[in-house]
């Protein structure tokens, strides 16, 4: 009973925080309609609130979060200033085939690409729920072989600087100890010597329509994952 109450409280807090973070994004869409080349109105899209002067922790195919963040390098670690006009930080988690180990990539990404990639994840009810497992709620670790993408978001005017400090997201259910073995476990496209450019959005370069229903759907997904 106490665990159920804790999950319910966390659902409300998490949901409200996401709503606050995304509300300016929704308003940016509803207050700025666009016109099609032929003169008609297009479906409105959320254009986002990407920030400038953002720094993100940057690493590729690293199994330890402190190493990824460059704790051994001093105060700023692996923080890298993003070069995009509107930037967001991302994290990408890859589980091994046995489900007992993981590796990660972190870095900068242009806002639209980051949002579209995360939207693609949460739009999938199965993979979305699998990637939203939280150790604090007693969830099992992420499933074997899964690849989960996380994008930082914040309310307009708030800094996103170094927002990808956690491995994926805070309290993510990851196996302990981490048994990813570089000699056995492979991550295609992330081998030593391969470019560490951010992953591309599979849906193409055009902006994806992001109606208010997408925000509502994200809330429902989080409620489902947290109450599981």
Backbone as CSV, one residue per row, in Angstrom:
resi,resn,N_x,N_y,N_z,CA_x,CA_y,CA_z,C_x,C_y,C_z
1,UNK,0.831,-1.205,0.000,0.000,0.000,0.000,0.865,1.254,0.000
2,UNK,1.932,1.216,0.846,2.813,2.381,0.917,3.528,2.601,-0.409
3,UNK,3.931,1.485,-1.070,4.604,1.605,-2.360,3.677,2.187,-3.407
4,UNK,2.396,1.774,-3.370,1.424,2.302,-4.317,1.236,3.799,-4.106
5,UNK,1.179,4.227,-2.860,1.039,5.658,-2.562,2.258,6.431,-3.066
6,UNK,3.458,5.847,-2.867,4.682,6.498,-3.330,4.667,6.641,-4.837
7,UNK,4.261,5.572,-5.539,4.207,5.618,-6.997,3.220,6.665,-7.469
8,UNK,2.075,6.755,-6.784,1.054,7.725,-7.175,1.570,9.151,-7.028
9,UNK,2.234,9.427,-5.893,2.788,10.760,-5.651,3.837,11.096,-6.706
10,UNK,4.719,10.142,-7.002,5.760,10.375,-7.997,5.163,10.593,-9.381
11,UNK,4.066,9.858,-9.680,3.379,10.060,-10.960,2.923,11.499,-11.098
12,UNK,2.288,12.011,-10.042,1.756,13.371,-10.084,2.879,14.381,-10.227
13,UNK,3.938,14.231,-9.420,5.051,15.170,-9.456,5.735,15.139,-10.818
14,UNK,5.992,13.936,-11.326,6.668,13.791,-12.606,5.821,14.349,-13.739
15,UNK,4.530,14.056,-13.694,3.629,14.509,-14.745,3.524,16.034,-14.758
16,UNK,3.370,16.638,-13.580,3.257,18.094,-13.486,4.536,18.764,-13.975
17,UNK,5.691,18.185,-13.616,6.961,18.790,-14.039,7.102,18.762,-15.554
18,UNK,6.673,17.672,-16.178,6.745,17.582,-17.636,5.768,18.571,-18.268
19,UNK,4.581,18.684,-17.694,3.594,19.616,-18.241,4.123,21.048,-18.187
20,UNK,4.736,21.410,-17.058,5.299,22.755,-16.923,6.403,22.972,-17.944
21,UNK,7.241,21.940,-18.147,8.355,22.072,-19.079,7.887,22.207,-20.520
22,UNK,6.820,21.498,-20.883,6.386,21.483,-22.267,5.318,22.517,-22.592
23,UNK,4.690,23.122,-21.578,3.633,24.093,-21.842,4.105,25.249,-22.724
24,UNK,5.287,25.874,-22.449,5.735,26.947,-23.351,5.913,26.457,-24.778
25,UNK,6.286,25.167,-24.941,6.459,24.608,-26.272,5.124,24.541,-26.990
26,UNK,4.075,24.119,-26.274,2.742,24.040,-26.853,2.237,25.432,-27.206
27,UNK,2.461,26.400,-26.316,2.005,27.763,-26.570,2.716,28.348,-27.782
28,UNK,4.001,27.996,-27.956,4.738,28.499,-29.115,4.086,28.028,-30.402
29,UNK,3.482,26.828,-30.345,2.818,26.304,-31.531,1.466,26.962,-31.757
30,UNK,0.648,27.035,-30.692,-0.716,27.519,-30.850,-0.786,29.007,-31.097
31,UNK,0.244,29.747,-30.705,0.224,31.193,-30.895,0.898,31.627,-32.186
32,UNK,1.471,30.673,-32.922,2.197,31.045,-34.137,1.815,30.121,-35.280
33,UNK,0.597,30.282,-35.842,0.182,29.428,-36.956,1.039,29.680,-38.180
34,UNK,1.182,28.629,-39.004,1.983,28.745,-40.214,1.078,28.654,-41.427
35,UNK,1.568,29.110,-42.562,0.795,29.077,-43.798,1.486,28.205,-44.815
36,UNK,0.699,27.446,-45.536,1.246,26.592,-46.583,1.633,27.445,-47.778
37,UNK,2.555,26.958,-48.632,2.976,27.738,-49.801,1.813,28.165,-50.675
38,UNK,0.733,27.368,-50.724,-0.397,27.714,-51.561,-1.356,28.688,-50.928
39,UNK,-1.065,29.116,-49.710,-1.924,30.093,-49.060,-2.786,29.515,-47.961
40,UNK,-2.963,28.183,-47.949,-3.788,27.568,-46.919,-3.011,27.389,-45.631
41,UNK,-3.720,27.100,-44.540,-3.073,26.898,-43.249,-2.555,25.479,-43.142
42,UNK,-1.315,25.338,-42.684,-0.748,24.026,-42.424,-1.150,23.577,-41.027
43,UNK,-0.955,22.299,-40.769,-1.127,21.825,-39.397,-0.027,22.442,-38.551
44,UNK,-0.389,22.989,-37.403,0.581,23.662,-36.562,1.555,22.653,-35.970
45,UNK,2.775,23.093,-35.798,3.778,22.243,-35.184,4.382,22.991,-34.013
46,UNK,4.843,22.222,-33.031,5.519,22.821,-31.891,6.958,23.091,-32.297
47,UNK,7.360,24.342,-32.227,8.693,24.694,-32.715,9.741,24.637,-31.621
48,UNK,9.319,24.563,-30.357,10.271,24.317,-29.290,10.936,25.554,-28.729
49,UNK,11.723,25.329,-27.684,12.377,26.424,-26.973,13.857,26.104,-26.790
50,UNK,14.490,25.556,-27.837,15.893,25.212,-27.730,16.732,26.389,-27.255
51,UNK,17.744,26.125,-26.457,18.562,27.169,-25.862,19.880,27.344,-26.600
52,UNK,20.450,28.527,-26.467,21.782,28.786,-26.990,22.767,28.700,-25.831
53,UNK,24.046,28.630,-26.166,25.110,28.539,-25.151,24.882,27.359,-24.213
54,UNK,24.546,26.217,-24.781,24.348,24.998,-24.002,25.591,24.129,-24.086
55,UNK,25.977,23.556,-22.959,27.055,22.579,-22.926,26.466,21.225,-22.528
56,UNK,26.941,20.172,-23.165,26.445,18.833,-22.868,27.616,17.900,-22.566
57,UNK,27.386,16.957,-21.661,28.380,15.913,-21.450,28.453,15.074,-22.720
58,UNK,29.668,14.725,-23.130,29.875,14.083,-24.420,30.777,12.857,-24.273
59,UNK,30.274,11.718,-24.740,31.064,10.489,-24.742,30.399,9.520,-25.702
60,UNK,31.061,8.425,-25.991,30.470,7.413,-26.871,30.963,6.032,-26.469
61,UNK,30.012,5.102,-26.336,30.312,3.709,-25.998,31.113,3.619,-24.700
62,UNK,30.587,4.278,-23.658,31.228,4.288,-22.344,30.276,3.652,-21.339
63,UNK,30.820,2.803,-20.469,29.974,2.024,-19.563,29.879,2.601,-18.151
64,UNK,30.651,3.605,-17.856,30.633,4.187,-16.513,30.241,5.659,-16.606
65,UNK,29.241,6.082,-15.814,28.732,7.442,-15.940,29.768,8.486,-15.536
66,UNK,30.551,8.210,-14.495,31.590,9.156,-14.085,32.641,9.315,-15.181
67,UNK,32.982,8.205,-15.830,33.942,8.289,-16.934,33.349,9.060,-18.102
68,UNK,32.062,8.808,-18.396,31.386,9.509,-19.487,31.361,11.013,-19.231
69,UNK,31.100,11.380,-17.990,31.031,12.799,-17.631,32.410,13.411,-17.407
70,UNK,33.448,12.592,-17.409,34.810,13.106,-17.271,35.123,13.623,-15.888
71,UNK,34.627,12.937,-14.861,34.904,13.364,-13.488,36.410,13.440,-13.242
72,UNK,37.141,12.518,-13.845,38.599,12.473,-13.657,39.318,13.629,-14.351
73,UNK,38.586,14.375,-15.192,39.204,15.468,-15.946,39.092,16.815,-15.243
74,UNK,38.379,16.855,-14.123,38.228,18.114,-13.408,36.808,18.624,-13.413
75,UNK,36.631,19.879,-13.059,35.305,20.461,-12.833,34.381,20.349,-14.042
76,UNK,34.863,20.648,-15.228,34.002,20.647,-16.415,33.924,19.295,-17.112
77,UNK,34.803,18.386,-16.785,34.750,17.045,-17.340,34.685,17.034,-18.857
78,UNK,33.713,16.296,-19.390,33.569,16.187,-20.847,32.547,17.172,-21.401
79,UNK,32.187,18.192,-20.621,31.230,19.181,-21.106,31.743,19.831,-22.395
80,UNK,30.901,19.830,-23.416,31.255,20.385,-24.715,30.205,21.410,-25.119
81,UNK,30.636,22.594,-25.568,29.680,23.614,-25.992,29.043,23.211,-27.312
82,UNK,27.717,23.228,-27.340,26.991,22.843,-28.552,27.137,23.927,-29.619
83,UNK,27.132,23.514,-30.873,27.305,24.453,-31.974,25.997,24.777,-32.684
84,UNK,24.917,24.081,-32.314,23.638,24.329,-32.962,23.013,25.621,-32.445
85,UNK,22.212,26.275,-33.287,21.568,27.521,-32.886,20.605,27.279,-31.729
86,UNK,19.837,26.193,-31.814,18.949,25.793,-30.715,19.355,24.378,-30.335
87,UNK,19.863,24.220,-29.130,20.498,22.957,-28.774,19.813,22.262,-27.610
88,UNK,19.956,20.963,-27.600,19.525,20.128,-26.494,20.584,19.061,-26.253
89,UNK,20.633,18.564,-25.021,21.525,17.461,-24.692,20.744,16.147,-24.787
90,UNK,21.425,15.093,-25.207,20.765,13.794,-25.299,21.623,12.722,-24.635
91,UNK,20.965,11.612,-24.299,21.640,10.399,-23.838,21.048,9.218,-24.590
92,UNK,21.880,8.266,-24.937,21.450,7.070,-25.640,22.004,5.866,-24.885
93,UNK,21.113,4.976,-24.433,21.514,3.803,-23.662,21.314,2.549,-24.504
94,UNK,22.314,1.695,-24.554,22.234,0.421,-25.278,22.474,-0.729,-24.300
95,UNK,21.492,-1.657,-24.216,21.632,-2.839,-23.380,22.270,-3.971,-24.184
96,UNK,22.990,-4.864,-23.509,23.581,-6.002,-24.218,22.563,-7.130,-24.372
97,UNK,22.956,-8.169,-25.106,22.041,-9.265,-25.436,21.626,-10.053,-24.200
98,UNK,22.463,-10.061,-23.177,22.141,-10.799,-21.963,21.255,-10.000,-21.010
99,UNK,21.145,-8.688,-21.248,20.332,-7.848,-20.382,20.972,-7.537,-19.048
100,UNK,22.288,-7.811,-18.915,22.962,-7.564,-17.641,24.058,-6.510,-17.755
101,UNK,24.076,-5.779,-18.875,25.076,-4.745,-19.057,24.602,-3.698,-20.048
102,UNK,25.257,-2.548,-20.017,24.844,-1.440,-20.878,26.025,-0.544,-21.185
103,UNK,25.875,0.234,-22.248,26.840,1.260,-22.605,26.062,2.489,-23.031
104,UNK,26.736,3.615,-23.188,25.998,4.863,-23.423,26.739,5.809,-24.354
105,UNK,25.946,6.673,-24.981,26.458,7.805,-25.749,25.759,9.051,-25.240
106,UNK,26.492,10.146,-25.116,25.918,11.435,-24.734,26.473,12.515,-25.650
107,UNK,25.717,13.599,-25.805,26.218,14.695,-26.607,25.192,15.769,-26.872
108,UNK,25.477,16.617,-27.860,24.601,17.709,-28.269,23.763,17.292,-29.473
109,UNK,22.594,17.880,-29.600,21.753,17.626,-30.768,20.889,18.846,-31.028
110,UNK,20.626,19.126,-32.302,19.725,20.220,-32.657,18.338,19.912,-32.114
111,UNK,17.618,20.947,-31.672,16.365,20.754,-30.936,15.370,19.877,-31.674
112,UNK,15.097,20.180,-32.942,14.071,19.442,-33.671,14.417,17.964,-33.788
113,UNK,15.689,17.659,-34.042,16.095,16.268,-34.140,15.913,15.559,-32.808
114,UNK,16.311,16.239,-31.728,16.221,15.644,-30.394,14.763,15.373,-30.026
115,UNK,13.899,16.358,-30.282,12.484,16.205,-29.949,11.873,15.083,-30.779
116,UNK,12.168,15.054,-32.082,11.570,14.049,-32.953,11.999,12.639,-32.552
117,UNK,13.264,12.495,-32.180,13.753,11.167,-31.773,13.055,10.713,-30.484
118,UNK,12.890,11.627,-29.523,12.227,11.275,-28.274,10.736,11.033,-28.505
119,UNK,10.130,11.840,-29.383,8.709,11.662,-29.733,8.493,10.288,-30.357
120,UNK,9.438,9.869,-31.199,9.359,8.548,-31.824,9.372,7.448,-30.770
121,UNK,10.176,7.625,-29.722,10.263,6.638,-28.646,8.960,6.541,-27.866
122,UNK,8.453,7.688,-27.371,7.269,7.648,-26.509,5.999,7.353,-27.286
123,UNK,6.050,7.464,-28.620,4.882,7.126,-29.424,4.693,5.614,-29.529
124,UNK,5.737,4.864,-29.212,5.664,3.404,-29.219,5.297,2.953,-27.806
125,UNK,4.055,2.453,-27.586,3.619,2.140,-26.224,4.442,1.059,-25.542
126,UNK,5.001,0.118,-26.327,5.775,-0.969,-25.730,7.202,-0.509,-25.427
127,UNK,7.898,-0.010,-26.446,9.276,0.430,-26.233,9.321,1.639,-25.302
128,UNK,8.335,2.532,-25.438,8.301,3.697,-24.569,8.226,3.309,-23.105
129,UNK,7.342,2.352,-22.782,7.213,1.904,-21.396,8.467,1.166,-20.939
130,UNK,9.067,0.371,-21.841,10.286,-0.364,-21.485,11.437,0.577,-21.168
131,UNK,11.494,1.722,-21.847,12.574,2.682,-21.620,12.292,3.617,-20.454
132,UNK,11.088,3.514,-19.872,10.736,4.354,-18.722,10.601,3.494,-17.467
133,UNK,11.600,2.678,-17.229,11.632,1.853,-16.017,12.522,2.531,-14.986
134,UNK,12.038,2.615,-13.754,12.747,3.366,-12.724,13.071,2.472,-11.528
135,UNK,14.360,2.420,-11.174,14.795,1.595,-10.062,14.169,2.001,-8.751
136,UNK,13.890,3.293,-8.557,13.322,3.777,-7.304,11.929,3.203,-7.062
137,UNK,11.282,2.742,-8.134,9.944,2.162,-8.019,9.979,0.642,-8.059
138,UNK,11.178,0.063,-8.029,11.285,-1.384,-8.007,11.122,-2.049,-9.358
139,UNK,11.222,-1.306,-10.431,11.089,-1.885,-11.764,12.307,-2.748,-12.107
140,UNK,12.090,-3.735,-12.986,13.202,-4.519,-13.512,14.046,-3.633,-14.418
141,UNK,15.333,-4.010,-14.622,16.182,-3.230,-15.525,15.634,-3.205,-16.951
142,UNK,16.151,-2.300,-17.765,15.743,-2.212,-19.163,15.919,-3.571,-19.847
143,UNK,15.058,-3.914,-20.804,15.132,-5.217,-21.474,16.430,-5.400,-22.262
144,UNK,16.767,-6.657,-22.494,17.967,-6.991,-23.268,17.879,-6.430,-24.681
145,UNK,19.013,-5.972,-25.181,19.188,-5.514,-26.568,18.467,-4.206,-26.908
146,UNK,17.742,-3.622,-25.972,16.995,-2.410,-26.282,17.930,-1.212,-26.377
147,UNK,17.534,-0.230,-27.184,18.266,1.028,-27.312,17.294,2.147,-26.972
148,UNK,17.596,2.914,-25.939,16.679,3.948,-25.449,17.298,5.332,-25.596
149,UNK,16.506,6.248,-26.129,16.962,7.616,-26.384,16.250,8.580,-25.434
150,UNK,17.017,9.497,-24.851,16.464,10.477,-23.922,16.953,11.873,-24.317
151,UNK,16.026,12.827,-24.313,16.345,14.197,-24.695,15.960,15.134,-23.559
152,UNK,16.844,16.059,-23.206,16.546,17.024,-22.136,15.559,18.067,-22.628
153,UNK,14.627,18.457,-21.759,13.725,19.569,-22.035,13.625,20.427,-20.782
154,UNK,13.377,21.713,-20.981,13.198,22.608,-19.838,12.253,23.721,-20.241
155,UNK,11.700,24.391,-19.236,10.814,25.513,-19.505,11.603,26.642,-20.153
156,UNK,10.903,27.443,-20.944,11.548,28.549,-21.639,12.233,29.469,-20.649
157,UNK,13.460,29.816,-20.944,14.223,30.704,-20.077,15.086,29.966,-19.079
158,UNK,14.841,28.658,-18.872,15.652,27.888,-17.952,16.815,27.245,-18.704
159,UNK,17.944,27.169,-18.050,19.136,26.634,-18.690,19.055,25.115,-18.828
160,UNK,19.531,24.622,-19.976,19.657,23.187,-20.185,21.117,22.761,-20.080
161,UNK,21.943,23.650,-19.611,23.369,23.395,-19.518,23.637,22.144,-18.678
162,UNK,24.379,21.207,-19.229,24.802,19.971,-18.554,23.634,19.124,-18.049
163,UNK,22.473,19.206,-18.747,21.288,18.498,-18.249,21.344,16.990,-18.476
164,UNK,22.321,16.493,-19.248,22.411,15.044,-19.460,23.456,14.402,-18.555
165,UNK,23.539,14.908,-17.337,24.528,14.393,-16.386,24.237,12.957,-15.978
166,UNK,22.962,12.613,-15.818,22.593,11.256,-15.408,22.794,10.277,-16.556
167,UNK,22.835,9.014,-16.231,22.915,7.970,-17.245,21.507,7.715,-17.765
168,UNK,21.186,8.305,-18.907,19.810,8.238,-19.419,18.973,9.303,-18.748
169,UNK,18.245,8.919,-17.711,17.498,9.841,-16.856,17.700,9.410,-15.416
170,UNK,17.419,10.294,-14.484,17.599,9.970,-13.075,16.754,8.769,-12.670
171,UNK,17.341,7.906,-11.864,16.662,6.731,-11.288,16.307,5.669,-12.332
172,UNK,16.915,5.741,-13.523,16.651,4.736,-14.547,17.086,3.367,-14.038
173,UNK,16.249,2.350,-14.304,16.550,0.993,-13.825,17.596,0.341,-14.726
174,UNK,18.836,0.335,-14.259,19.945,-0.266,-15.002,20.562,-1.383,-14.159
175,UNK,21.088,-2.427,-14.798,21.642,-3.559,-14.043,22.887,-3.161,-13.259
176,UNK,22.976,-3.687,-12.075,24.151,-3.487,-11.237,24.607,-4.850,-10.711
177,UNK,25.875,-5.220,-10.932,26.895,-4.434,-11.637,26.648,-4.406,-13.143
178,UNK,27.346,-3.507,-13.802,27.244,-3.394,-15.249,28.204,-4.405,-15.888
179,UNK,27.630,-5.441,-16.538,28.450,-6.513,-17.100,28.674,-6.383,-18.606
180,UNK,28.582,-5.173,-19.134,28.904,-4.982,-20.550,30.378,-5.299,-20.758
181,UNK,30.666,-6.209,-21.679,32.037,-6.627,-21.961,32.394,-6.189,-23.380
182,UNK,33.260,-5.175,-23.528,33.611,-4.684,-24.872,34.166,-5.763,-25.793
183,UNK,34.727,-6.821,-25.231,35.281,-7.889,-26.053,34.183,-8.767,-26.643
184,UNK,33.021,-8.763,-26.017,31.913,-9.618,-26.456,30.732,-8.802,-26.953
185,UNK,30.360,-7.796,-26.195,29.190,-6.976,-26.516,29.579,-5.881,-27.505
186,UNK,28.873,-5.834,-28.615,29.177,-4.864,-29.659,27.989,-3.933,-29.884
187,UNK,28.290,-2.685,-30.248,27.264,-1.689,-30.560,27.575,-1.140,-31.942
188,UNK,26.823,-1.584,-32.927,27.092,-1.220,-34.309,27.107,0.296,-34.503
189,UNK,28.148,0.774,-35.158,28.281,2.206,-35.397,28.969,2.942,-34.274
190,UNK,29.318,2.221,-33.204,29.959,2.868,-32.058,31.265,2.177,-31.681
191,UNK,31.861,1.465,-32.645,33.128,0.819,-32.394,34.239,1.864,-32.316
192,UNK,35.365,1.530,-31.693,36.491,2.481,-31.617,36.893,2.961,-33.001
193,UNK,37.088,4.267,-33.121,37.502,4.848,-34.385,36.356,5.280,-35.271
194,UNK,35.116,4.941,-34.884,33.944,5.341,-35.665,33.483,6.707,-35.208
195,UNK,32.977,7.530,-36.132,32.503,8.873,-35.797,31.463,8.821,-34.694
196,UNK,31.538,9.774,-33.760,30.595,9.815,-32.645,29.511,10.859,-32.874
197,UNK,29.162,11.107,-34.126,28.108,12.079,-34.432,26.791,11.617,-33.831
198,UNK,25.909,12.555,-33.440,24.618,12.175,-32.859,23.831,11.297,-33.819
199,UNK,23.007,10.387,-33.282,22.195,9.523,-34.145,21.215,10.332,-34.960
200,UNK,20.953,9.889,-36.193,20.032,10.602,-37.059,18.594,10.217,-36.757
201,UNK,17.678,11.121,-37.045,16.257,10.853,-36.859,15.773,10.019,-38.031
202,UNK,15.168,8.870,-37.738,14.783,7.948,-38.803,13.567,8.428,-39.578
203,UNK,12.812,9.386,-39.036,11.587,9.830,-39.688,11.845,10.878,-40.765
204,UNK,13.104,11.296,-40.945,13.418,12.256,-41.997,13.713,13.628,-41.432
205,UNK,14.076,14.564,-42.324,14.512,15.870,-41.875,13.394,16.859,-41.641
206,UNK,12.194,16.611,-42.167,11.110,17.560,-41.989,10.575,17.507,-40.565
207,UNK,10.152,18.658,-40.000,9.590,18.671,-38.662,8.378,17.756,-38.565
208,UNK,8.260,17.090,-37.429,7.128,16.211,-37.190,6.032,16.992,-36.478
209,UNK,4.772,16.828,-36.901,3.672,17.517,-36.237,3.597,17.066,-34.794
210,UNK,3.493,18.025,-33.878,3.499,17.694,-32.458,2.303,18.360,-31.780
211,UNK,1.113,17.844,-31.946,-0.065,18.444,-31.342,-0.083,18.227,-29.843
212,UNK,-1.024,18.901,-29.187,-1.161,18.766,-27.737,-1.399,17.315,-27.348
213,UNK,-1.990,16.522,-28.235,-2.246,15.117,-27.944,-0.950,14.370,-27.644
214,UNK,0.147,14.811,-28.240,1.428,14.160,-27.982,1.844,14.355,-26.533
215,UNK,1.613,15.551,-26.007,1.938,15.823,-24.610,1.051,14.978,-23.699
216,UNK,-0.241,14.903,-24.012,-1.163,14.088,-23.223,-0.740,12.624,-23.271
217,UNK,-0.352,12.163,-24.461,0.083,10.778,-24.604,1.311,10.484,-23.766
218,UNK,2.235,11.444,-23.694,3.433,11.268,-22.885,3.067,11.125,-21.419
219,UNK,2.110,11.932,-20.958,1.645,11.818,-19.578,1.094,10.425,-19.298
220,UNK,0.239,9.936,-20.186,-0.373,8.628,-20.000,0.674,7.529,-19.981
221,UNK,1.683,7.653,-20.844,2.749,6.671,-20.884,3.515,6.647,-19.566
222,UNK,3.812,7.820,-19.030,4.549,7.880,-17.776,3.729,7.322,-16.615
223,UNK,2.429,7.627,-16.600,1.570,7.057,-15.574,1.594,5.537,-15.653
224,UNK,1.522,4.997,-16.853,1.518,3.558,-17.043,2.823,2.924,-16.571
225,UNK,3.945,3.575,-16.931,5.237,3.032,-16.566,5.477,3.106,-15.059
226,UNK,5.106,4.217,-14.459,5.361,4.400,-13.039,4.466,3.536,-12.158
227,UNK,3.274,3.243,-12.613,2.350,2.434,-11.818,2.462,0.948,-12.098
228,UNK,3.348,0.572,-13.018,3.496,-0.854,-13.377,3.982,-1.676,-12.187
